[in-house]
Amino acid sequence: MISDTLRAPLRLPLWAHAGVALVAFGLFQATKALLDASYAASMHPVDYATGQTSFDAAQIERWYASMQDQGTLAVYVQTQVIDFGFIASVMLLGLMLGTLAARLGRAGSWGRMIGVVAAGLAIAGACMDVIENLLSFLMLADPQSIPQFLAVIYSAAAAAKFALLTMAMAGLLLSLIFGAASRIRG
């Protein structure tokens, strides 16, 4: 079933597939701009990657306290809500780009398979981002008293997200290389 979902865009006409990928890229850019602006307005003291991968409840509490002192913690909560839109755009973009790259390879080829796997990895990475985001709301429920185990799970989800999205990007590149090589060979 998952494989069918990942392969569904391959059944679209190429022009429609490319068009949806282009729209997905536009949505990604728009939601990223909105997310980045909101994150900056929250005055979170460190960049998001550092904040998400600290594995340290006491440090996260200090960052939340800093935003509370500045009166911007509510903006940070709003940023976490906006992040769900960004995550959806990552899912759509990953699916469409991975399968678009897969189309370069012939049916049953390494290029096709790697592109579909890259799309799956992008979706899996976005799913880890959803988990991480939901865990952040648990931490924000009591920002002065975050259990260490929760901070570890939160950061582990973020680390898994970054790893999966990195593998998806590498897979996209490999799919393009294998697909182009197979087309050049005829």
C-alpha positions as CSV (number, residue, x, y, z in Angstrom):
1,M,0.0,0.0,0.0
2,I,2.8,2.4,0.9
3,S,4.6,1.5,-2.3
4,D,1.4,2.2,-4.3
5,T,1.1,5.7,-2.7
6,L,4.7,6.5,-3.5
7,R,4.3,5.3,-7.1
8,A,1.0,7.2,-7.7
9,P,2.6,10.3,-9.1
10,L,4.4,8.1,-11.6
11,R,1.0,7.6,-13.3
12,L,0.5,11.3,-13.8
13,P,1.3,12.8,-17.2
14,L,4.8,14.1,-17.0
15,W,3.6,17.8,-17.5
16,A,1.2,17.4,-14.6
17,H,3.8,15.7,-12.4
18,A,6.3,18.5,-13.1
19,G,3.5,21.1,-12.5
20,V,2.6,19.6,-9.1
21,A,6.3,19.5,-8.2
22,L,6.6,23.2,-9.1
23,V,3.6,24.1,-7.0
24,A,5.0,22.0,-4.2
25,F,8.3,23.9,-4.4
26,G,6.4,27.2,-4.2
27,L,4.4,26.0,-1.2
28,F,7.6,24.9,0.4
29,Q,9.3,28.2,-0.1
30,A,6.2,30.2,1.1
31,T,5.8,28.1,4.3
32,K,9.6,28.2,4.9
33,A,9.6,32.0,4.7
34,L,6.6,32.2,7.1
35,L,8.2,29.7,9.5
36,D,11.6,31.4,9.4
37,A,10.0,34.8,10.1
38,S,8.0,33.5,13.0
39,Y,11.0,31.7,14.4
40,A,13.0,34.9,14.3
41,A,10.2,36.8,15.9
42,S,10.1,34.3,18.7
43,M,13.6,35.3,19.6
44,H,14.6,31.7,20.3
45,P,18.2,32.1,21.5
46,V,19.7,29.5,19.2
47,D,19.1,28.2,15.7
48,Y,16.4,25.6,15.3
49,A,18.8,22.7,14.6
50,T,20.7,23.4,17.8
51,G,17.5,23.9,19.8
52,Q,16.0,20.6,18.5
53,T,19.1,18.4,19.1
54,S,20.2,19.5,22.5
55,F,19.1,16.3,24.3
56,D,19.1,18.5,27.5
57,A,16.0,19.4,29.4
58,A,17.7,22.0,31.5
59,Q,19.0,23.8,28.4
60,I,15.6,23.7,26.7
61,E,14.1,25.2,29.9
62,R,16.7,28.0,29.8
63,W,15.8,28.8,26.1
64,Y,12.1,28.8,26.9
65,A,12.8,31.0,30.0
66,S,14.7,33.4,27.7
67,M,11.6,33.7,25.5
68,Q,9.3,34.1,28.5
69,D,11.5,36.9,29.8
70,Q,11.2,38.6,26.4
71,G,7.5,38.0,26.1
72,T,7.9,35.9,22.9
73,L,7.1,32.4,24.1
74,A,3.6,32.7,22.7
75,V,5.1,33.5,19.3
76,Y,7.3,30.4,19.6
77,V,4.1,28.3,20.2
78,Q,2.6,29.9,17.1
79,T,5.8,29.0,15.2
80,Q,5.3,25.4,16.2
81,V,1.8,25.5,14.7
82,I,3.1,27.1,11.5
83,D,5.6,24.3,11.4
84,F,2.8,21.8,10.6
85,G,2.2,23.6,7.3
86,F,5.9,23.5,6.6
87,I,6.0,19.8,7.3
88,A,3.1,19.1,4.9
89,S,4.9,21.1,2.2
90,V,8.1,19.0,2.9
91,M,6.0,15.8,2.5
92,L,4.5,16.9,-0.8
93,L,7.8,18.3,-2.2
94,G,9.7,15.1,-1.2
95,L,7.0,12.9,-2.8
96,M,6.9,14.9,-6.0
97,L,10.6,15.5,-6.5
98,G,11.6,11.9,-5.6
99,T,9.1,10.4,-8.0
100,L,9.9,13.0,-10.7
101,A,13.6,12.0,-10.4
102,A,12.5,8.4,-10.5
103,R,10.8,9.0,-13.9
104,L,14.2,9.6,-15.4
105,G,15.0,6.0,-14.8
106,R,13.3,3.2,-16.7
107,A,10.7,1.0,-15.0
108,G,12.5,-1.5,-12.8
109,S,15.8,0.4,-12.9
110,W,18.0,1.5,-10.0
111,G,17.3,5.1,-10.8
112,R,13.5,4.5,-10.6
113,M,13.8,2.5,-7.4
114,I,16.1,5.0,-5.7
115,G,13.9,7.9,-6.6
116,V,10.8,6.2,-5.0
117,V,12.8,5.3,-1.9
118,A,14.0,9.0,-1.7
119,A,10.3,10.1,-1.8
120,G,9.6,7.6,1.0
121,L,12.5,8.8,3.1
122,A,11.4,12.4,2.7
123,I,7.9,11.5,4.0
124,A,9.4,9.5,6.8
125,G,11.6,12.5,7.8
126,A,8.5,14.7,7.8
127,C,6.7,12.2,10.0
128,M,9.5,12.4,12.5
129,D,9.1,16.1,12.3
130,V,5.4,15.7,13.2
131,I,6.4,13.6,16.2
132,E,9.1,16.1,17.3
133,N,6.6,19.0,16.9
134,L,4.0,17.2,19.1
135,L,6.6,16.5,21.7
136,S,7.5,20.2,21.7
137,F,3.9,21.0,22.7
138,L,4.2,18.6,25.6
139,M,7.4,20.4,26.7
140,L,5.7,23.8,26.3
141,A,2.8,22.7,28.5
142,D,5.2,23.2,31.5
143,P,8.2,25.0,30.1
144,Q,9.9,25.4,33.5
145,S,9.8,21.7,34.3
146,I,10.6,19.5,31.3
147,P,11.4,15.8,32.1
148,Q,14.8,14.8,30.8
149,F,13.4,11.7,29.1
150,L,11.0,13.9,27.1
151,A,13.9,16.1,26.0
152,V,15.8,13.0,24.9
153,I,12.9,11.7,22.9
154,Y,12.2,15.1,21.4
155,S,15.9,15.5,20.3
156,A,16.0,11.9,19.0
157,A,13.0,12.5,16.8
158,A,14.7,15.7,15.5
159,A,18.0,13.8,14.9
160,A,16.1,11.1,13.0
161,K,14.2,13.7,11.0
162,F,17.5,15.3,9.9
163,A,19.0,12.0,9.1
164,L,16.1,10.8,7.0
165,L,15.8,14.1,5.1
166,T,19.5,14.0,4.4
167,M,19.2,10.5,3.1
168,A,16.2,11.6,1.0
169,M,18.3,14.4,-0.6
170,A,21.2,12.0,-1.3
171,G,18.7,9.5,-2.8
172,L,17.3,12.2,-5.0
173,L,20.8,13.0,-6.3
174,L,21.6,9.3,-6.8
175,S,18.3,8.7,-8.6
176,L,19.1,11.6,-11.0
177,I,22.6,10.2,-11.6
178,F,21.4,6.6,-12.2
179,G,18.5,7.8,-14.3
180,A,20.6,10.1,-16.5
181,A,23.3,7.4,-16.9
182,S,20.6,4.9,-18.1
183,R,19.2,7.4,-20.5
184,I,22.6,8.3,-21.9
185,R,23.4,4.6,-22.4
186,G,20.1,4.3,-24.3
